[in-house]
């Protein structure tokens, strides 16, 4: 069986999170690294901030890229987290 580079898991690949608000007040946090693939917040005043905090907490020991989109699908905010492990 021939394996392509797409089928080889990337051990050091960053966690990628997308935060997508909807016009009905829902906010979706989407990532392949989350246990249920998507976490949703409904009409909370700080829903986007809560989703960002959750993504940062969930990826605290991994490199991560968090992107917030507007309703049109444009990136309006991005955060890149790099883990710097140093040997003691």
Secondary structure, 3 states (H helix, E strand, C coil): CCCCHHHCCCCCCCEEEEEEECCCCEEEEECCCCCCCEEEEECCCCHHHHHHHHHHHHCCCCCEEEEEECCCCCEEEEEEECCCCCCC
